[in-house]
């Protein structure tokens, strides 16, 4: 009897481990779905194997990888190709007397990924050493993986979000703008999405929860960096307010601001502001 119980336990444990393995993402639509449902998504791009070699020698073409944190995304439609943008910063000590940072920007358009990397300088305005390449991430020139959560719960109210945050739990959020209001024209929000995880927060005097996320990325057409900052507020009446600012990274002057007002959505497949636990 003991032997049978041990076998059952080992079998269940093996199944649990197996079920938590990363799952490869094969399409753009799946990528957007995972991101907007609060999943943990990882990427790897080997720039030396991509279909269009960069301008640098092959030995200088790196392999980039990491977890997608803040993202901005639009879905495919019959009128326009969707795109998902995310960016990471790595500090560089290649020259110890010249500590610098490298910005890696990824633009995903269906099966294509535009990958850019360069050291922007202190004022984030140097594009002299900026390099980039095009990868087809669905045929092995890059890969995207999703890590299933052992336990993921939709948070349906302000109180649930506050309880988890003040208990030391990480909360992911994703906003589908099509279900929100965007002053000054409340009916013109578009169908884009953006999201991240709440890493730091502040509880205001009125009880609302304040947080922010940011990323700096390259705009390919204008060949310049842009700083994106998302300010979020969650209110006790189960609504959320976001201000999305696109800034000149050198001067921090506003180029464009979007205001987004949403209800907290209890349905992960619906629009609006969605919040999730992220226990693994």
N, C-alpha and C positions, 0 to 999 in steps of 0.2 A: 504494500500500500504506500509506504514511504517513497519507494522508488518511483511509483507512478506519479505521486505528487511532485517530486523533484523534476521529472521529465516534463510535466505540464507547466511547472513554473519556468523552467528554462526555455520551453517553447514559447510561452507568452512573452518572456523577457526578450527573446530573440526577435519576436514579431514586433514588439514595441520599438526596439532599436532600428529594425528594418524600416518601420513605418515613418521614422523620423529622418531618414536619409533625404538629402536634397533631391529635388525633382527638376529635371532640365526643362526649360521653357523653350518652345519651338516656334512661337508666333508672336507678332506684335500685339494682337488683340489679347492674347493670354497674359502678356507682360503687363498691359494696362489694367487688366482685371485683377491680377495679383496685387499690384501696387495700391489700387484703390480699395482693396479689401484688407489692407493693413498687414500684408504678408512681409516676411523678411526675404528680400531679393538680393542676390549676389551676382557679380559679373566678372568675367575674365576676358581680356582682349590681348592677343599676341600680335603686336603691330608689325612684326617682321614677316608674318604669314598672310597679311591682308592682301586683297586683290590689287590695291594701288599702293606700291611702296612709297614711303615718305621721302622727303628730300635728304634725309640723313643716311649715312652708311648703315647697312643692315645690322652691324654689331651694336649700333647706338639705338636701335629701335627696341623699346622696352615692352615688357608684359605688364599690363595694368590689371588690377583686380581689387575688389572690395565690396562692401555693402552699399546698396543704394540708399541714401539717406533722404535729403530733400530732393523732391522731383517736381517738375511741371510737365503736364501731359495733355495732349488732345487725342481723341479717338479718330480712327479712319471714318470717312464719310464719302458719300457719292460725289461730293464737290471738292474735297480736299484730303490730302494725305495726312494722317496723324503723325505727331512727333512727340517724343519724350526726351526731356533734357535733365541731366544731372551732372554734378561736378564735385571733384574732391581736391583737397589741398594736401600736398606732401612737403614737409620741410626738408631742404637739401643741405647736406654738409660736404658736398664734393670738394669745395674749397673752404677749408675751415676758417679762413680769414674773411670770407664773404658769404656768411649765412644767408640763405635765400629760400624761397618757397617756389614750388612748382604747382601750377594749376592744371588739372586734367579735366577736360570737358568732353562729355559724350552726348551726341545727338542721335537718337534712334528713330529711324524712319522705315517702318515695316522691317524688311530683312537686312537693311543697310544700317551701319553704325558709322557716323563720322566721329573720329577720335582725335582730339587735339591736346597737345601738351606744350608747356613753355614756362619760363621763369619771368613773371611780369614786372619784377622790380618793386621797390618800396612803394611807389606811387601807383602801381598796377596799371602802367601805361606802356610798358615795353613789350613790343611784339616782334622784336628783331629775331629772337631765337625760337619763335613759335613754330611748331611743326604739327603735321596732321596726316591722317590717312583714312581710307575708306575700307571698312570690313563688312563682310557678309556673315553676321553672327549666327545664322541658321544653318551654315554649312561647314562649321568648324573653324572659321577665322575669328571666332570669339564665341563665348557661351554665356548664357544667363541661367541662373539657378534659383529656385525658390525653396526655402526651408520651411516645411510644415510646422506649425506650432502644436505642441502637445496639448495645449489648452488655449483656445482663443475665444474670448467672449466679447460680444458687442456691448458697449456701454450706452445705455439708453437715456441717461439723465445726468444733469450736472452733479447731483449727489454722488453717483457712482464714480464719476471721473475724479471728483475731489477726494473721495475716500481712498481710491487706489493711489493717486499721486502722493497724498500725505502719508501713505503706508510704505512708500519707497518702491512702488511698482512703476514700470515704464508703460506709457500709454502712447500708442500710435494714432495718428489722425490723418484723414484724407477728405478732401472737399471736392464734391462734384458740383461745379458752379451752375449747372443747368437747373438745379433745384433751389437756387438762392436768389436774393435780390441784390442788384448792383446799382446803387445811386450814382449819378443823378437820374439814370434811366433804369428803373428797377427791373424792367423786362429784357434787358440786353446784357445778360451775364455770359452768354456763349456756353460752350459745352466742354470747357477745359477742366482739368483736375490738378490739384497740387496737394502735397502732403509731406509728412516727416514723422518723427517721434518727439514727444515733449521731453526734453532732457533737463531743462531748468524752468522753473515757474515762480510766479509771485502772486500771492493772494492780496487783492486790493482792499481798500476800506469798505467798498460796497459789497464785498464778498466774492466778486468775480475773480477768475483765474486768468492771469496774463502770462504769455510766453512768446517766444519769437524763434524764427529759423532763418538761415541765410545761406546763400551760395554765390560764388563769383564764377562766371563762365565766359567763354569767348563767343562772339557773334560772328559766324563765318563770313557773311556777305560784307559787313562793314569792317571786319578784321579788327575788332576792338573788344575789350573786356567790359562786362556789365555786372554790377552788383545787385542781386535780388534779395530783398528782406521782406519776410512775411511776419506781421504782427498779429497775434491772435488773442482774443478775449472770449471766455466762456462764462455765461451768465446763469444765475439761479433759475431763470424762467425757461431754461433748456434751449437757449439760442446761443449762437456763436457769431462773432464779428471778426473779420480779417481785413487787414489793409496790406496790399501787395505793392511794394515800391521797387521800381527799377531805377537804379542810381548810377551816376557816373562814379566809378571806383576811385578816381583821383580827387574829385571835388566833393563827392557825396551829394551833389545837387540832384534834385528830382528830375527825372526824365518822364516818368509816368507813374501814376498811382491808381490802383483799383481798389474799391471798397466792396466787400462781399458780406452780406448778412444772410445767415442760414439758420434753420432749425436743426437740432441734434437729431439725426436719423437713426431709428432703431433697426432699419432694414439695410443690410450691407449691399444689396443690389440696387437700392434707390439712390436718388440724388440728395444733396444737402451735405451737412458736416457729419462725418462718421468717426467714432472713436472706438479703439479696440485695446484690450489687454494684449500683452505680447509675451506671456509665459511660454517657455520652450520645453 
